[in-house]
Amino acid sequence: MLIERHNAILELARQMGRVSVDDLARRFDVSPQTIRKDLNELCDRRLLARTHGGALLSSGIENVGYEARRIISSREKADIGEKVASLIPDNASIFINIGTTTEAVAQALLQHRGLMVITNNINVASLMRGYSQIEVVIAGGVLRHSDGGIVGEAAVDFMRQFKVDFAVIGASAIDPDGSLLDYDYREVKVTKTIMDNARHVILAADSTKFERTAPVRVGHLRQVTTFVTDYCPSPDFAQIAQDAEVELIETGQQEDSTAG
């Protein structure tokens, strides 16, 4: 049986996506050692997955809620967005798919000029709507209420009409073998079409995606041209990127080297 504090921890994880030992210790007025024991028990039951300093909501079949995803690693996502935007010139055509990290890229692109942005993300379209120097083309299809994504066969058929300079994609999880994973097979079909119809594919994903799993395979890292993340925690994964001739850019590492 779960104790009351365990249930409260799980509810916080559902709301926020992840929890930290220090925050939980303050919230429940117990020692960090007690919280670590709680987290270990919840992880043993596969309800949470341990991370450095805390834990993530463990779910291989359902994504964390949209608002929680916006909060998780928000600073890192903003840095990733700025870096991706710096790789895209003015007067380019771009696919941008569903995800909070890809939305950070859209935010960073707002001062570009002459862009044509094709998206199945209502949030991206709304963000860019007021910028006359950016032409926004939005896919038709089924609107997913949870996050504003447009999915389904109509969206797939719509994306097939284009051949663009860049595709900016996200992933819900990244497997150690280089597989890119997601939760909704309808979204995956749209993303695969986006990847197939872009000359340069940029994967924008923060390092927490290495800590998660999901059941639907989007593709493999070797189908990506550039991977921008805050930090790649796995030397083996970095080797996969190198072997596949994928440019790996770590924004956090760059900041540390500049500061030194």
C-alpha positions in Angstrom: 0.0 0.0 0.0 1.2 3.5 -0.8 1.5 5.8 2.1 -0.2 9.3 1.9 3.1 11.1 1.2 3.8 8.7 -1.8 0.4 9.5 -3.3 1.1 13.3 -2.8 4.5 12.9 -4.5 2.9 11.1 -7.5 0.3 13.8 -7.8 3.0 16.4 -7.9 4.9 14.4 -10.5 1.7 14.3 -12.6 1.3 18.0 -12.4 4.9 19.0 -12.9 6.4 16.1 -14.9 9.3 15.8 -12.5 10.1 16.3 -8.8 13.3 17.1 -6.9 14.5 15.7 -3.6 15.2 19.1 -2.1 11.8 20.6 -3.0 10.0 17.5 -1.7 12.0 17.6 1.6 11.0 21.2 2.2 7.3 20.6 1.1 6.8 17.6 3.5 9.2 18.8 6.2 11.2 15.6 6.2 14.9 14.8 5.6 16.3 14.4 2.0 17.2 10.8 3.0 13.5 10.1 3.7 12.5 11.5 0.3 15.2 9.5 -1.4 13.8 6.4 0.2 10.3 7.4 -0.9 11.5 7.9 -4.5 13.3 4.6 -4.5 10.2 2.8 -3.4 8.1 4.5 -6.1 10.7 3.8 -8.7 10.8 0.1 -7.6 7.1 0.0 -8.4 7.8 1.7 -11.8 5.6 4.6 -10.9 8.6 7.1 -11.1 12.0 7.0 -12.8 15.0 8.3 -10.9 17.0 11.3 -12.3 19.9 13.2 -10.8 18.5 14.9 -7.8 14.9 13.7 -8.1 12.5 11.7 -10.3 10.4 11.8 -13.4 6.9 10.6 -13.9 7.4 7.1 -15.3 5.1 6.3 -18.2 5.9 4.3 -21.3 2.5 4.8 -22.8 1.3 8.3 -21.9 3.1 11.6 -22.1 3.4 14.1 -19.3 0.7 16.8 -19.5 1.4 19.8 -21.8 1.7 22.5 -19.2 4.1 20.3 -17.2 6.2 19.7 -20.3 6.4 23.5 -20.8 7.9 23.8 -17.3 10.4 20.9 -17.5 13.8 22.3 -18.5 12.3 25.5 -19.7 15.6 27.4 -19.6 17.3 24.6 -21.5 14.6 24.6 -24.1 14.9 28.3 -24.6 18.7 27.9 -25.2 18.1 25.1 -27.6 15.5 27.3 -29.4 18.0 30.1 -29.8 20.7 27.8 -31.2 18.3 26.1 -33.7 17.1 29.5 -34.8 20.7 30.6 -35.4 21.1 27.6 -37.9 18.2 28.8 -40.0 18.7 31.7 -42.4 16.2 34.3 -43.5 14.0 33.4 -46.5 13.9 29.7 -45.7 11.0 27.2 -45.7 10.5 25.2 -42.5 8.4 22.5 -41.1 7.8 22.8 -37.3 6.0 19.9 -35.6 4.4 19.4 -32.2 6.3 19.9 -29.0 7.3 22.4 -26.3 10.9 22.5 -27.5 9.9 23.1 -31.1 7.7 25.9 -29.8 10.8 27.4 -28.2 12.4 27.3 -31.6 9.4 29.1 -33.1 9.7 31.8 -30.4 13.4 32.3 -31.3 12.6 32.6 -35.0 10.2 35.6 -34.6 12.8 38.1 -35.7 13.7 36.2 -38.9 12.4 37.6 -42.2 11.0 35.9 -45.3 10.2 32.6 -43.6 7.6 30.2 -44.7 6.6 28.0 -41.8 4.4 24.9 -42.3 3.2 23.5 -39.0 0.8 21.0 -37.4 1.1 22.9 -34.1 -1.7 25.3 -33.3 0.6 27.0 -30.6 3.3 27.7 -33.2 0.7 29.2 -35.6 -0.8 31.4 -32.9 2.7 32.5 -31.8 3.7 33.6 -35.3 0.4 34.9 -36.4 1.2 38.6 -35.7 4.5 38.6 -37.5 3.9 39.8 -41.1 7.4 38.9 -42.2 6.6 35.2 -41.6 4.1 33.3 -43.7 2.4 30.6 -41.7 0.8 27.6 -43.3 -1.2 25.3 -41.0 -2.1 21.7 -41.6 -5.7 20.4 -41.5 -6.7 17.3 -39.5 -7.8 16.2 -36.1 -7.0 18.7 -33.3 -5.6 17.1 -30.3 -7.0 19.0 -27.3 -4.2 18.1 -24.9 -1.5 20.1 -26.7 -2.8 21.8 -29.8 -1.3 19.3 -32.2 -3.0 18.5 -35.5 -2.7 14.8 -36.4 -4.3 12.2 -38.6 -4.2 11.2 -42.3 -5.4 14.7 -43.5 -2.3 16.2 -41.8 -0.1 13.6 -43.4 -1.5 14.3 -46.9 -1.2 18.0 -46.4 2.5 17.8 -45.4 3.3 15.6 -48.5 2.6 18.7 -50.7 5.8 20.4 -49.6 9.5 20.0 -50.0 11.2 22.4 -47.5 14.7 23.6 -46.6 14.5 22.6 -42.9 12.4 20.4 -40.6 12.4 21.2 -36.9 11.2 18.1 -35.0 11.0 17.1 -31.3 10.8 13.7 -29.7 9.1 12.5 -26.5 11.9 10.0 -25.7 15.3 9.0 -27.1 16.4 5.4 -26.8 20.0 4.5 -26.1 20.2 2.7 -29.5 19.4 6.0 -31.3 15.7 5.4 -31.8 13.4 8.5 -31.6 10.2 7.7 -29.8 6.7 9.1 -29.3 3.3 8.2 -27.8 0.7 8.9 -30.5 1.1 6.9 -33.7 -1.0 9.5 -35.5 1.5 12.2 -34.6 4.4 9.9 -35.6 3.0 9.5 -39.1 3.0 13.3 -39.5 6.5 13.6 -38.2 7.8 10.8 -40.5 6.3 12.7 -43.5 7.9 15.9 -42.3 11.3 14.2 -42.1 10.9 12.7 -45.6 10.2 16.1 -47.2 12.9 18.3 -45.7 16.4 18.8 -47.0 17.9 19.4 -43.5 16.3 17.7 -40.4 17.0 19.3 -37.0 16.1 17.4 -33.9 15.6 19.7 -31.0 15.3 17.8 -27.7 16.5 18.5 -24.1 18.5 15.9 -22.1 15.5 14.7 -20.1 14.3 12.9 -23.2 17.1 10.4 -22.6 15.5 9.5 -19.3 12.1 8.6 -20.7 10.6 5.9 -22.9 7.6 5.8 -25.3 6.1 3.0 -27.4 6.0 4.4 -31.0 9.1 4.6 -33.1 9.4 7.8 -35.1 12.7 6.9 -36.7 16.4 6.8 -35.9 19.0 9.5 -35.3 20.7 8.6 -38.6 17.7 10.2 -40.3 18.6 13.6 -38.7 21.1 16.1 -40.0 21.6 18.1 -36.8 20.8 17.3 -33.2 20.6 20.2 -30.8 20.3 19.5 -27.0 21.5 21.0 -23.8 23.6 18.0 -22.9 24.1 14.5 -24.2 24.6 12.2 -21.1 25.7 9.1 -23.1 29.1 8.8 -24.7 27.7 5.8 -26.6 24.9 7.9 -28.0 27.4 10.6 -29.0 29.3 7.9 -30.8 26.1 6.8 -32.7 25.7 10.4 -33.8 29.3 10.6 -34.9 29.0 7.3 -36.8 25.8 8.5 -38.5 27.5 11.8 -39.4 24.9 13.8 -37.4 26.1 17.1 -36.1 25.6 17.1 -32.3 25.4 20.5 -30.6 25.2 20.8 -26.8 24.1 24.3 -25.7 24.9 23.7 -22.1 28.4 22.6 -22.8 29.0 25.6 -25.1 27.9 27.9 -22.3 30.3 26.2 -19.8 33.3 26.5 -22.1 32.6 30.2 -22.8 32.3 30.9 -19.1 35.6 29.3 -18.4 
